[in-house]
Amino acid sequence: MKRTILVTGTSSGFGRATARLFAERGWNVVATIRRPEDERDLPRLPGVLVTRLDVQDRETIAAAISAGIARFGRIDAVVNNAGFGPFEATPSEKIAE
């Protein structure tokens, strides 16, 4: 049975790259995003389920986990990439200094 990973924050950056890498390496991927209806690229990859998850909303967390298990039978690993940190809050002009 193929291994399955759940990755949060797959709309861009490290989360998106992580989801793509694991899919390319043959894993099933539960790619979570706050607005899955806007995602066009990841759903086209084989073995990828894109589903809604907001790390501040427990109901969406439970629903994403349930959807992943329903689709792939299990979840073997989690990469919790979602969040908002100091780099996201810092204007790009400040970072470039």
C-alpha positions as CSV (number, residue, x, y, z in Angstrom):
1,M,0.0,0.0,0.0
2,K,1.3,3.5,-0.9
3,R,2.2,5.8,1.9
4,T,0.1,8.9,2.5
5,I,1.1,12.3,3.7
6,L,-1.1,15.2,4.8
7,V,0.5,18.6,4.1
8,T,-1.0,21.9,5.4
9,G,-0.5,25.2,3.6
10,T,-0.2,23.9,0.1
11,S,-1.4,27.0,-1.7
12,S,2.2,28.3,-2.2
13,G,5.8,28.1,-1.1
14,F,7.2,25.2,0.9
15,G,3.8,23.6,1.4
16,R,3.2,23.5,-2.4
17,A,6.7,22.3,-3.1
18,T,6.4,19.6,-0.4
19,A,3.1,18.3,-1.8
20,R,4.5,18.2,-5.4
21,L,7.7,16.4,-4.2
22,F,5.9,13.7,-2.4
23,A,3.4,13.2,-5.3
24,E,6.4,12.9,-7.7
25,R,8.0,10.3,-5.4
26,G,4.8,8.1,-5.5
27,W,3.1,9.0,-2.2
28,N,-0.6,9.8,-1.9
29,V,-0.9,13.4,-0.8
30,V,-3.7,15.1,1.1
31,A,-2.9,18.7,0.1
32,T,-4.8,21.1,2.4
33,I,-5.6,24.7,1.6
34,R,-8.0,27.3,3.0
35,R,-9.6,27.8,-0.4
36,P,-9.4,24.6,-2.4
37,E,-11.9,25.9,-5.0
38,D,-9.1,28.3,-6.2
39,E,-6.5,25.5,-6.7
40,R,-5.9,24.5,-10.3
41,D,-2.5,22.7,-10.4
42,L,-2.3,20.2,-7.5
43,P,-5.6,18.4,-8.3
44,R,-4.1,17.4,-11.7
45,L,-1.3,15.4,-10.1
46,P,-1.9,11.7,-9.6
47,G,-2.5,10.6,-6.1
48,V,-3.3,14.1,-4.8
49,L,-6.5,15.0,-2.9
50,V,-6.9,18.8,-2.4
51,T,-9.2,19.6,0.5
52,R,-10.1,22.5,2.8
53,L,-8.2,23.0,6.0
54,D,-7.9,26.1,8.2
55,V,-5.5,25.4,11.1
56,Q,-7.7,27.7,13.3
57,D,-10.8,25.7,12.6
58,R,-11.0,22.3,14.3
59,E,-13.9,21.2,12.1
60,T,-11.9,21.6,8.9
61,I,-9.0,19.8,10.5
62,A,-11.2,16.8,11.3
63,A,-12.9,16.9,7.9
64,A,-9.5,17.0,6.1
65,I,-8.2,14.0,8.0
66,S,-11.4,12.1,7.4
67,A,-11.3,12.9,3.7
68,G,-7.7,11.7,3.4
69,I,-8.5,8.4,5.2
70,A,-11.6,7.9,3.2
71,R,-9.7,8.3,-0.1
72,F,-6.4,6.6,0.8
73,G,-7.1,4.4,3.7
74,R,-4.6,5.9,6.1
75,I,-2.3,8.9,6.8
76,D,1.3,8.0,7.6
77,A,2.9,11.4,7.9
78,V,2.0,15.1,8.5
79,V,3.8,18.2,7.5
80,N,2.3,21.1,9.3
81,N,3.5,24.0,7.1
82,A,0.5,26.3,7.4
83,G,0.7,29.4,9.5
84,F,1.7,33.0,9.5
85,G,5.1,34.1,10.8
86,P,7.4,37.0,11.0
87,F,8.5,36.7,7.3
88,E,5.0,36.9,6.0
89,A,4.3,39.9,8.2
90,T,7.4,41.8,7.1
91,P,7.2,44.0,4.0
92,S,9.4,42.7,1.2
93,E,11.3,46.0,1.1
94,K,12.4,45.4,4.7
95,I,13.6,41.9,4.0
96,A,15.6,43.1,1.0
97,E,17.6,45.6,3.2
